[in-house]
Amino acid sequence: MPPHAISYCHCSDCRRVSGAPVAAFTAFALDDISFAPALGVPTHHTATTKRWFCVNCGSPLAACFDYLPGQIYVPLGLLDQAPDLPPQLHSHWGEKLSWLNIHDDMPKADASARTALANSHKEK
């Protein structure tokens, strides 16, 4: 099943986790995706976020956010289908690095874009 949302995220937490000036994530309903091997025990860098990392290489594998229940976010670059999954919006645009020049017509939420992301989950 394809992701129900694809978003850039400019928040400092996602930048640190990804090691990039902007991260890109795909959103799936928890029941629409499985991991093999299983994700294992999550880490908690913030009280409202659970993240999973590869036990072998440390790469970020997934994240769940308390304010987006029923969803799991997977880094776009992990998916073989990434070339066919363009992001649809920008989250945390207000935290964008000042020197990063992005000129597109996608919606840009100053904060989490949680309403758009939550609604995209309900629409599918």
C-alpha positions as CSV (number, residue, x, y, z in Angstrom):
1,M,0.0,0.0,0.0
2,P,1.4,3.4,-0.9
3,P,2.0,6.0,1.8
4,H,-0.9,8.3,2.6
5,A,1.3,11.4,2.9
6,I,4.8,12.4,2.0
7,S,6.3,15.5,3.7
8,Y,9.5,17.4,4.1
9,C,10.3,18.2,7.7
10,H,12.5,21.2,8.7
11,C,12.4,20.7,12.5
12,S,15.7,20.6,14.3
13,D,14.9,17.1,15.7
14,C,14.4,15.6,12.2
15,R,17.5,17.5,10.9
16,R,19.6,15.9,13.6
17,V,18.2,12.4,13.1
18,S,18.7,12.5,9.4
19,G,21.9,14.4,9.3
20,A,20.5,16.6,6.5
21,P,19.3,20.2,6.3
22,V,15.8,18.9,5.6
23,A,14.3,15.4,6.1
24,A,11.6,13.7,4.0
25,F,9.2,11.2,5.4
26,T,6.4,8.9,4.2
27,A,3.4,8.4,6.4
28,F,1.7,5.0,6.6
29,A,-1.2,3.7,8.7
30,L,0.3,1.4,11.3
31,D,-1.7,-1.5,9.9
32,D,-0.5,-0.8,6.3
33,I,3.2,-1.5,6.8
34,S,5.4,-4.2,8.3
35,F,9.1,-4.4,9.0
36,A,11.3,-7.5,8.7
37,P,13.0,-8.0,11.0
38,A,10.7,-6.3,13.5
39,L,11.6,-2.8,14.6
40,G,12.3,-3.7,18.2
41,V,12.5,-1.3,21.1
42,P,12.1,2.4,20.2
43,T,14.1,5.3,21.6
44,H,12.6,8.5,23.0
45,H,14.5,11.7,22.2
46,T,11.4,13.7,23.0
47,A,8.5,12.8,25.2
48,T,6.0,12.7,22.3
49,T,8.1,10.8,19.7
50,K,9.3,7.2,19.4
51,R,12.1,6.5,16.9
52,W,13.6,3.2,15.7
53,F,17.1,2.8,14.3
54,C,18.9,-0.1,12.6
55,V,20.8,-2.1,15.2
56,N,23.6,-2.8,12.7
57,C,24.3,0.6,11.1
58,G,22.3,3.1,13.2
59,S,20.2,4.4,10.2
60,P,16.8,5.9,11.1
61,L,14.0,3.4,10.2
62,A,10.8,4.9,11.5
63,A,9.1,7.3,13.9
64,C,5.7,7.6,15.6
65,F,4.4,10.9,17.0
66,D,1.8,11.0,19.8
67,Y,-0.1,13.8,18.1
68,L,-0.5,11.7,15.0
69,P,-2.0,8.5,16.3
70,G,-2.3,5.4,14.1
71,Q,0.5,6.5,11.8
72,I,4.2,5.6,11.4
73,Y,6.7,7.7,9.4
74,V,9.5,6.1,7.4
75,P,12.3,8.1,5.9
76,L,11.6,8.5,2.2
77,G,15.2,7.6,1.2
78,L,14.7,4.0,2.6
79,L,12.0,3.2,0.0
80,D,12.8,1.7,-3.4
81,Q,9.8,3.7,-4.7
82,A,11.3,7.1,-3.6
83,P,11.7,8.4,-7.2
84,D,7.9,8.0,-7.6
85,L,6.9,9.6,-4.2
86,P,7.4,13.3,-4.4
87,P,6.7,15.2,-1.1
88,Q,3.4,17.0,-0.9
89,L,4.1,19.6,1.8
90,H,6.6,21.2,4.2
91,S,6.3,20.7,7.9
92,H,8.0,23.1,10.4
93,W,8.7,25.6,7.6
94,G,9.3,28.1,10.4
95,E,12.4,26.2,11.5
96,K,13.9,26.0,7.9
97,L,17.6,26.9,7.8
98,S,17.9,30.4,6.6
99,W,20.4,29.6,3.9
100,L,18.3,26.7,2.4
101,N,16.6,28.0,-0.7
102,I,13.5,26.1,-1.7
103,H,11.1,27.6,-4.2
104,D,8.1,25.3,-4.8
105,D,4.3,25.7,-4.6
106,M,3.7,23.1,-1.9
107,P,1.9,24.0,1.3
108,K,4.3,25.2,4.0
109,A,3.2,24.8,7.6
110,D,5.1,27.0,10.0
111,A,4.7,24.2,12.7
112,S,4.0,20.5,12.5
113,A,1.4,20.4,9.8
114,R,-0.4,17.9,12.1
115,T,-3.9,18.8,10.8
116,A,-2.9,18.1,7.2
117,L,-1.1,14.9,8.1
118,A,-3.9,13.7,10.4
119,N,-6.5,14.4,7.7
120,S,-4.4,12.6,5.0
121,H,-4.5,9.5,7.3
122,K,-8.3,9.8,7.6
123,E,-8.9,10.2,3.8
124,K,-7.3,6.9,2.9
